[in-house]
Amino acid sequence: MVSAIHIMGVNKRLITTILFLRGISYIPVLDDHWLGLSTDLLPANAIQIPNTKGLTQQAQATLLDINHFDVLSYKTPVVNILPPESSPIMHLLADTTKPKIPNIIQVPFTLTGGIITIKGRVDTTEGNFFFDTGATKLLLNQRYFPQGRRRNTDSRGVTGAVQVLGTQKVDTLLFDNFLKTKVFADVLDLTHIESSKKIALVGILGAAIFENFEILFDYEASLITFIRTDKKGNPIETFNSDYVPCGTSPLKTSTHIALLYLKCGPAQKGIWMGLDSGAEQNLLSKSIKTKFLKENFDVRSRIKLNGMGSESIEVLSGMLKNARVDTFPLQPMATILTDLTNINTAYATEMDGVLGYEFLSQYPMSINFKKRKLTIYKRNEP
């Protein structure tokens, strides 16, 4: 049985990624240059894998058919792998196929407050990520990525300026079996969010990461389903599940934001609301007509609002009521009345508010950005 693996001329980050996909949380990979080892210093029962630079990811993943894992010391990765004679290395050297990424990916999550939180990895950094359809792209915490290329720009949010400190090129982004390569991310100081939410946060997964997928939220099951779509928004693969579609509503889009026309009150007057999984409470523009607010918004208290910006502001908090989507009534939703000027300017839109956890958690529902459609589901109980 092999007790150590010695890989020469390989991209260590790629191999580490492959091992992570196989359920191994961390492994440093040896090569001659990294530790200055000569082959005669390797353990007697070690196996050498030849230069693998020419192999595809699929080839390297198959070659490293890992069954068990243990670590004896930081600089000694110890694994059990298939013996050399069982390894399909000879025909893999000629294999030029690309690794197959699933068309339907189901990812479990937990909630931090009302924010979807997923375990994932950026290159070799593993930890918690918020899933935020309101963010434009992958955002990384400067605490973990201080080496990012320096760049100072500002954008505005509800709670003030959000300063982009730099950029980072990511070779691999992984969460569950969702894999994306060659991702460009912005680096921000997220320590104020970590402090307020009492969580170590590696980054935030924004819209560019899942632009080719329909996203199905099921808060009751703590599950997100990503369904890969073609250019027209049609699923590439049939999603056979216990979810039965039972209602739809059209959406419109502005930049990366999907907007829903939400009808409220006896007169079913509508307001345009952006869908944002990163919002724990709904937001409602304080510029909305007074009559609408009197009929559909009950003020409860004044609170401090914290967001992506480092500032906090005092706002009115209450309940948005009498709302429905298609024929589906919605339970009253915790909602904050505030100024949305900065958000509308940043997103080049004129939305009347934002729907987050309070809305998305009421039914299993999916957002198809390409078809501009929201679908509400029910589950067939076994």
C-alpha positions as CSV (number, residue, x, y, z in Angstrom):
1,M,0.0,0.0,0.0
2,V,1.3,3.4,-0.9
3,S,1.9,5.8,2.0
4,A,3.1,8.9,0.2
5,I,2.6,10.6,-3.1
6,H,5.4,12.5,-5.0
7,I,4.2,14.5,-7.9
8,M,6.7,16.1,-10.3
9,G,6.0,19.1,-12.5
10,V,2.4,19.5,-11.5
11,N,0.2,22.4,-10.8
12,K,-0.2,22.0,-7.0
13,R,-3.3,24.2,-6.9
14,L,-5.0,22.1,-9.5
15,I,-4.3,18.8,-7.7
16,T,-5.4,20.3,-4.4
17,T,-8.7,21.3,-6.1
18,I,-9.2,17.8,-7.4
19,L,-8.6,16.3,-4.0
20,F,-11.1,18.8,-2.5
21,L,-13.7,17.6,-5.0
22,R,-13.1,14.1,-3.8
23,G,-14.0,15.2,-0.2
24,I,-10.6,15.9,1.1
25,S,-10.5,19.2,3.0
26,Y,-6.8,20.0,2.7
27,I,-3.6,18.4,1.3
28,P,-0.3,20.1,0.5
29,V,1.2,18.4,-2.6
30,L,4.9,17.6,-2.7
31,D,7.2,18.3,-5.6
32,D,11.0,18.5,-5.9
33,H,11.1,22.3,-6.1
34,W,8.7,22.9,-3.2
35,L,10.7,21.0,-0.5
36,G,14.0,20.5,-2.2
37,L,13.6,16.8,-2.0
38,S,15.5,14.3,-4.0
39,T,13.8,11.0,-4.9
40,D,16.1,8.9,-2.7
41,L,14.7,10.8,0.4
42,L,11.1,9.7,-0.3
43,P,9.6,6.9,1.8
44,A,10.3,3.4,0.6
45,N,6.7,2.7,-0.3
46,A,6.1,6.0,-2.0
47,I,4.9,6.2,-5.6
48,Q,6.1,8.8,-8.1
49,I,3.7,10.2,-10.6
50,P,5.5,11.5,-13.8
51,N,5.2,15.0,-15.2
52,T,1.4,15.7,-15.4
53,K,1.5,19.1,-16.9
54,G,0.0,17.8,-20.2
55,L,-2.9,16.1,-18.5
56,T,-6.4,17.5,-18.4
57,Q,-8.2,18.0,-15.1
58,Q,-10.3,14.9,-15.8
59,A,-7.1,12.9,-16.4
60,Q,-5.5,14.1,-13.2
61,A,-8.6,13.5,-11.2
62,T,-8.8,9.9,-12.5
63,L,-5.1,9.3,-11.9
64,L,-5.4,10.4,-8.3
65,D,-8.1,8.0,-7.4
66,I,-8.2,8.7,-3.6
67,N,-9.8,6.4,-1.2
68,H,-8.6,7.4,2.3
69,F,-6.7,10.3,3.7
70,D,-4.5,11.1,6.7
71,V,-1.9,13.7,7.6
72,L,1.2,12.8,9.6
73,S,2.8,16.2,9.4
74,Y,2.3,19.5,7.6
75,K,4.9,18.6,5.0
76,T,4.0,15.0,4.5
77,P,0.8,14.4,2.7
78,V,-0.2,10.7,3.2
79,V,-2.8,9.1,1.0
80,N,-3.9,5.6,-0.2
81,I,-4.2,5.5,-3.9
82,L,-4.7,2.8,-6.5
83,P,-1.4,0.9,-7.1
84,P,0.5,1.9,-10.3
85,E,-0.6,-1.1,-12.3
86,S,-4.3,-0.2,-11.7
87,S,-3.8,3.4,-12.8
88,P,-5.1,4.3,-16.2
89,I,-2.3,6.8,-16.9
90,M,-1.3,5.4,-20.3
91,H,-4.6,6.1,-22.1
92,L,-5.2,9.2,-20.0
93,L,-2.1,10.8,-21.5
94,A,-4.0,11.0,-24.8
95,D,-7.3,12.1,-23.2
96,T,-8.1,15.6,-24.2
97,T,-11.7,15.8,-23.0
98,K,-12.8,18.5,-20.7
99,P,-13.9,17.7,-17.1
100,K,-17.7,17.2,-17.0
101,I,-19.4,19.7,-14.7
102,P,-23.0,18.6,-13.7
103,N,-25.9,20.4,-15.3
104,I,-28.0,20.1,-12.1
105,I,-26.2,20.9,-8.8
106,Q,-27.9,20.9,-5.4
107,V,-26.1,22.7,-2.7
108,P,-27.1,22.6,1.0
109,F,-26.8,25.8,3.0
110,T,-27.2,27.2,6.5
111,L,-28.6,30.6,7.4
112,T,-26.6,33.4,9.1
113,G,-29.5,35.5,10.3
114,G,-31.5,35.4,7.0
115,I,-28.5,35.2,4.7
116,I,-27.8,32.0,2.8
117,T,-24.3,30.7,3.9
118,I,-22.4,28.1,1.9
119,K,-19.1,26.2,2.6
120,G,-16.7,26.6,-0.3
121,R,-13.2,27.2,-1.4
122,V,-11.3,29.8,-3.4
123,D,-8.1,28.2,-4.6
124,T,-6.6,26.9,-1.3
125,T,-8.7,29.1,1.0
126,E,-11.7,27.3,2.5
127,G,-14.5,28.8,4.6
128,N,-17.9,30.5,4.6
129,F,-19.5,32.4,1.7
130,F,-22.7,34.4,1.6
131,F,-24.9,33.7,-1.5
132,D,-26.0,37.1,-2.7
133,T,-27.9,37.7,-5.9
134,G,-27.7,41.4,-5.3
135,A,-23.9,41.4,-5.6
136,T,-22.5,41.8,-9.1
137,K,-19.6,39.2,-8.9
138,L,-17.3,37.3,-6.6
139,L,-16.3,39.5,-3.6
140,L,-13.4,38.4,-1.4
141,N,-12.5,39.4,2.1
142,Q,-9.2,41.3,2.3
143,R,-8.4,39.6,5.5
144,Y,-7.8,36.4,3.5
145,F,-6.5,38.0,0.3
146,P,-4.2,40.9,1.2
147,Q,-2.0,40.2,-1.8
148,G,-4.7,41.2,-4.3
149,R,-3.8,43.7,-7.0
150,R,-4.4,47.2,-5.5
151,R,-7.3,49.2,-6.8
152,N,-9.3,51.8,-4.9
153,T,-12.8,52.5,-6.2
154,D,-16.1,53.2,-4.4
155,S,-19.7,52.2,-5.1
156,R,-22.7,53.3,-3.0
157,G,-25.2,51.2,-1.1
158,V,-28.0,51.9,1.4
159,T,-25.5,52.2,4.2
160,G,-22.8,54.3,2.5
161,A,-19.8,53.8,0.3
162,V,-18.4,50.3,-0.4
163,Q,-14.7,50.6,-1.1
164,V,-13.1,48.1,-3.5
165,L,-9.5,47.7,-2.3
166,G,-8.2,45.5,-5.1
167,T,-8.7,42.7,-7.5
168,Q,-7.8,39.0,-7.4
169,K,-7.7,36.4,-10.2
170,V,-9.0,33.1,-8.8
171,D,-8.0,29.8,-10.5
172,T,-10.8,27.7,-9.0
173,L,-13.9,28.5,-7.1
174,L,-15.6,25.5,-5.5
175,F,-18.7,25.0,-3.4
176,D,-20.1,21.5,-3.1
177,N,-19.7,20.1,-6.6
178,F,-20.1,23.5,-8.3
179,L,-16.8,24.4,-10.0
180,K,-15.9,27.6,-11.8
181,T,-12.4,28.4,-13.0
182,K,-10.6,31.6,-13.9
183,V,-12.8,34.0,-12.0
184,F,-12.0,37.7,-11.4
185,A,-13.0,39.0,-8.0
186,D,-13.0,42.3,-6.2
187,V,-11.3,42.5,-2.8
188,L,-13.1,44.3,0.0
189,D,-12.8,44.8,3.7
190,L,-15.6,42.6,5.1
191,T,-14.6,42.6,8.7
192,H,-17.5,44.8,9.8
193,I,-19.9,42.2,8.3
194,E,-17.9,39.4,10.1
195,S,-18.2,41.4,13.4
196,S,-22.0,42.1,13.1
197,K,-22.8,38.6,12.0
198,K,-20.3,36.8,14.2
199,I,-19.0,34.7,11.4
200,A,-15.6,34.2,9.6
201,L,-16.4,35.2,6.0
202,V,-14.1,34.3,3.1
203,G,-16.3,36.1,0.5
204,I,-19.6,36.7,-1.2
205,L,-20.9,34.8,-4.2
206,G,-22.4,37.3,-6.6
207,A,-24.5,37.1,-9.9
208,A,-21.6,36.6,-12.3
209,I,-20.9,33.2,-10.7
210,F,-24.2,31.7,-11.6
211,E,-25.2,33.6,-14.7
212,N,-25.7,30.5,-16.8
213,F,-28.0,28.8,-14.3
214,E,-31.6,29.0,-13.1
215,I,-31.6,29.2,-9.3
216,L,-34.2,27.3,-7.2
217,F,-34.4,28.4,-3.6
218,D,-35.9,26.1,-1.0
219,Y,-35.4,27.5,2.5
220,E,-37.4,24.9,4.3
221,A,-35.1,22.1,2.9
222,S,-32.0,24.4,3.2
223,L,-31.2,23.7,-0.4
224,I,-30.3,25.7,-3.5
225,T,-30.6,23.9,-6.9
226,F,-28.6,25.3,-9.9
227,I,-30.0,24.2,-13.2
228,R,-27.8,25.0,-16.2
229,T,-29.6,26.7,-19.1
230,D,-28.9,27.4,-22.7
231,K,-28.8,30.8,-24.3
232,K,-32.6,31.0,-24.3
233,G,-32.9,29.9,-20.6
234,N,-34.1,26.4,-21.4
235,P,-32.7,23.7,-19.1
236,I,-29.9,21.7,-20.7
237,E,-31.0,18.6,-18.7
238,T,-34.4,17.7,-17.4
239,F,-34.7,18.3,-13.6
240,N,-36.6,15.3,-12.2
241,S,-37.5,16.2,-8.7
242,D,-40.4,16.4,-6.2
243,Y,-40.9,20.1,-7.1
244,V,-44.0,20.8,-9.1
245,P,-44.4,24.3,-10.7
246,C,-47.7,25.8,-9.9
247,G,-47.4,29.5,-10.7
248,T,-45.2,32.0,-12.6
249,S,-44.6,35.7,-12.7
250,P,-42.7,37.7,-15.4
251,L,-39.5,39.5,-14.4
252,K,-37.6,42.3,-16.0
253,T,-33.8,42.8,-15.5
254,S,-31.6,45.7,-15.0
255,T,-27.8,45.0,-15.0
256,H,-27.6,41.8,-12.8
257,I,-30.9,42.5,-10.8
258,A,-34.1,40.7,-11.6
259,L,-37.2,42.9,-10.8
260,L,-40.7,41.5,-9.9
261,Y,-43.9,43.5,-10.2
262,L,-45.4,42.9,-6.7
263,K,-49.1,43.5,-6.4
264,C,-50.5,44.8,-3.0
265,G,-53.8,45.7,-1.5
266,P,-57.4,45.3,-2.6
267,A,-56.7,47.4,-5.7
268,Q,-53.7,45.2,-6.5
269,K,-51.5,48.2,-7.1
270,G,-48.0,47.2,-8.1
271,I,-44.5,48.2,-7.3
272,W,-41.2,47.0,-8.9
273,M,-39.1,45.1,-6.4
274,G,-35.6,43.8,-7.0
275,L,-34.8,40.2,-5.9
276,D,-31.8,40.0,-3.6
277,S,-30.9,36.9,-1.6
278,G,-28.5,38.9,0.4
279,A,-31.2,41.1,2.0
280,E,-32.3,39.8,5.4
281,Q,-35.3,42.2,5.4
282,N,-37.1,43.7,2.5
283,L,-36.4,47.3,1.6
284,L,-39.0,49.8,0.5
285,S,-38.3,53.2,-0.9
286,K,-39.5,56.1,1.3
287,S,-40.4,58.0,-1.9
288,I,-43.4,55.6,-2.5
289,K,-46.8,57.4,-2.4
290,T,-48.2,57.9,1.0
291,K,-51.5,56.3,0.1
292,F,-49.8,53.0,-0.8
293,L,-47.9,53.1,2.5
294,K,-51.0,53.7,4.6
295,E,-52.8,50.8,3.0
296,N,-49.9,48.2,2.9
297,F,-47.2,49.1,5.4
298,D,-47.4,49.1,9.2
299,V,-44.7,51.0,10.9
300,R,-43.4,49.1,14.0
301,S,-40.1,50.8,15.2
302,R,-36.9,52.7,14.3
303,I,-33.8,50.5,13.9
304,K,-30.2,50.8,12.9
305,L,-29.5,49.3,9.5
306,N,-26.1,47.8,8.6
307,G,-25.1,46.7,5.1
308,M,-22.1,46.4,2.8
309,G,-21.1,49.9,3.6
310,S,-19.3,50.5,6.9
311,E,-21.9,53.1,8.1
312,S,-25.1,52.3,9.9
313,I,-28.3,54.4,9.4
314,E,-31.5,54.8,11.4
315,V,-34.6,53.7,9.4
316,L,-38.3,52.9,9.9
317,S,-39.0,49.2,10.3
318,G,-42.4,47.6,9.7
319,M,-44.5,45.0,7.9
320,L,-45.4,45.0,4.2
321,K,-48.8,43.3,3.9
322,N,-51.5,42.5,1.4
323,A,-49.0,41.3,-1.2
324,R,-49.3,38.4,-3.7
325,V,-47.5,36.8,-6.6
326,D,-49.6,35.3,-9.3
327,T,-52.5,33.7,-7.3
328,F,-50.2,33.1,-4.2
329,P,-50.8,35.3,-1.2
330,L,-47.7,36.3,0.8
331,Q,-47.4,36.4,4.6
332,P,-46.7,39.9,6.0
333,M,-43.0,40.6,5.5
334,A,-40.5,42.5,7.7
335,T,-39.6,45.5,5.6
336,I,-37.4,48.6,6.1
337,L,-38.4,52.0,4.8
338,T,-35.3,53.8,3.5
339,D,-33.7,55.9,0.7
340,L,-32.9,53.8,-2.3
341,T,-31.3,56.6,-4.4
342,N,-27.8,55.1,-4.1
343,I,-28.9,51.6,-5.1
344,N,-30.9,52.8,-8.1
345,T,-28.0,54.9,-9.3
346,A,-25.5,52.1,-8.9
347,Y,-27.8,49.6,-10.7
348,A,-29.1,52.1,-13.3
349,T,-32.7,51.2,-12.4
350,E,-35.8,52.7,-10.7
351,M,-37.0,50.0,-8.4
352,D,-39.4,50.7,-5.6
353,G,-37.8,48.2,-3.2
354,V,-35.9,45.0,-2.6
355,L,-37.3,41.5,-1.8
356,G,-35.0,39.3,0.2
357,Y,-35.2,36.4,2.7
358,E,-38.7,37.5,3.9
359,F,-40.0,36.9,0.3
360,L,-37.8,34.1,-1.0
361,S,-38.4,31.8,2.0
362,Q,-42.2,31.7,1.7
363,Y,-42.3,29.2,-1.1
364,P,-39.8,27.1,-3.1
365,M,-39.2,29.4,-6.0
366,S,-36.8,29.8,-8.9
367,I,-35.3,32.7,-10.8
368,N,-34.6,32.3,-14.5
369,F,-32.7,35.4,-15.6
370,K,-32.6,34.5,-19.3
371,K,-36.3,33.8,-19.5
372,R,-37.1,36.6,-17.1
373,K,-39.4,34.4,-15.1
374,L,-40.1,33.6,-11.5
375,T,-41.6,30.2,-10.8
376,I,-43.3,29.1,-7.6
377,Y,-43.3,25.4,-6.7
378,K,-44.9,23.0,-4.3
379,R,-43.3,19.8,-3.2
380,N,-44.9,16.4,-3.6
381,E,-44.7,14.8,-0.2
382,P,-43.7,11.1,-0.2
